[in-house]
Amino acid sequence: MEVVINILTVVYVIVSLALIVIVLMQPGKSQGLSGTIAGAADTFFSKNKSRTIDAALAKWTGVVAGAFIVLSLVLVILISKNAGL
């Protein structure tokens, strides 16, 4: 049982670091007035908005965050069972 917990802990750390990197790679939302105007123009004139790197990062943020939550719950359950709680 401890081997499974150790493996899941390593995967948990990797997923945590991936989540941090993905979130930090996303552009900030507070770019001032010029960012708002440029963002509105980009949304209006861009037909392939769903194919940008921002959309891909947003998608991967959700996937990695979901994996983070699931791994957190699994590790809590396994560690509590291993400790006899």
C-alpha angles and dihedrals in degrees: 000000000000091000091057091048091050093049092048090048091055090048089047092055091048092049090048092053091046090052091051092049094047093050093047092050092059117096120251120259096218103073096141127241095316091054091051093051093045091047092051091048091047091051092046098046100033117092096178098051091134091060097058125110089248091060091047092050091049090051093048091047089060093046095048092043089053091050089048092054094045092048090048092054094044092050092049091051094046094045093048091050091047092050091049096242 
